Amino acid sequence: MPEQLRAPTPASGAEAAPASAAAPTRRAVIRTVAATGGAAATVAFLAACTGDAGDDGATDAVPAEPVELPVAEVPVGGGAVLTAHHLVVTQPTSGDYRAFSAICTHQGCPVSSVEDRGVYCACHSSYFDIASGNPVAGPATTALTSAPVALDGETLVIG
């Protein structure tokens, strides 16, 4: 074989490392990291959207400090969501006030509104009865946790 066509040999006389022991290429590392991150994100997304995890969104509805709300803010046959206090207050019939946790029992999302005589969670479309807090539609199977309500003149005191 002519001299110019020979493969170069290591200058120190040491043998070259076999191809299988070579470090991974930058492209291979990026591909592996991207695939691992994508798989982890997919698992997290699917776990959040399945009902298989059970009803794990329940929370204690009794606030640490009593919460006051004017009676006028709670319509008959409807209610009000107190987002800052994680409470929903309803009035199923005139003078009958109820309070519940505003955290959906399906996956722990905050409920979004009181409409059509029910408490609605927009995350996965769970719907709860305004009188009992029991689920009537959607994936939730556990009632909203109730909180005590007292009437003090024209003010409701929850907790």
Secondary structure, 3 states (H helix, E strand, C coil): CCHHHCCCCCCCCCCCCCHHHCCCCHHHHHHHHHHHHHHHHHHHHHHHHCCCCCCCCCCCCCCCCCEEEEHHHCCCCEEEEEHHHCEEEEEEECCEEEEEECECCCCCCECCEEECCEEEECCCCEEEECCCCCEEECCCCCCCCEECEEEECCEEEEC
